[in-house]
Amino acid sequence: MTELQLRLRQLWLYPYDEADGRFDEDVEQAVKVYQWDRGIDRDPLGVYGPHTRRSLEAETREP
């Protein structure tokens, strides 16, 4: 989950300095915003599923 937080931070969707690896409400909200903005509907909203992951990895660099 740390990688998820760092990738979301690259897109200014996760503004917190500390990436603690927890999938909390802040991370879930950032994932929802990302999915909604990119039109990702093959994963449930707020769930970091395979379609969301593939899209996020294609759009960001490995932290």
URSUL-V165323 format. One record per residue. RES is the residue in three letters. D_FIRST is the distance of its C-alpha to the first C-alpha in Angstrom with 2 decimals. Layout:
# URSUL-V165323
((RES | D_FIRST) (RES | D_FIRST))
This chain:
# URSUL-V165323
((MET | 0.00) (THR | 3.78) (GLU | 5.33) (LEU | 4.99) (GLN | 6.33) (LEU | 8.68) (ARG | 9.87) (LEU | 10.61) (ARG | 12.35) (GLN | 14.45) (LEU | 15.82) (TRP | 16.52) (LEU | 14.58) (TYR | 12.40) (PRO | 15.15) (TYR | 13.85) (ASP | 14.42) (GLU | 12.05) (ALA | 8.33) (ASP | 7.89) (GLY | 4.37) (ARG | 6.15) (PHE | 6.50) (ASP | 9.96) (GLU | 12.89) (ASP | 12.30) (VAL | 9.08) (GLU | 11.06) (GLN | 14.04) (ALA | 12.69) (VAL | 11.75) (LYS | 15.26) (VAL | 16.93) (TYR | 15.57) (GLN | 16.75) (TRP | 19.98) (ASP | 20.79) (ARG | 20.36) (GLY | 22.08) (ILE | 19.44) (ASP | 20.89) (ARG | 20.24) (ASP | 17.01) (PRO | 17.54) (LEU | 16.99) (GLY | 13.67) (VAL | 12.22) (TYR | 9.70) (GLY | 12.31) (PRO | 13.85) (HIS | 16.00) (THR | 13.55) (ARG | 11.33) (ARG | 14.67) (SER | 15.88) (LEU | 13.07) (GLU | 13.18) (ALA | 16.95) (GLU | 17.07) (THR | 15.02) (ARG | 15.27) (GLU | 13.01) (PRO | 11.90))
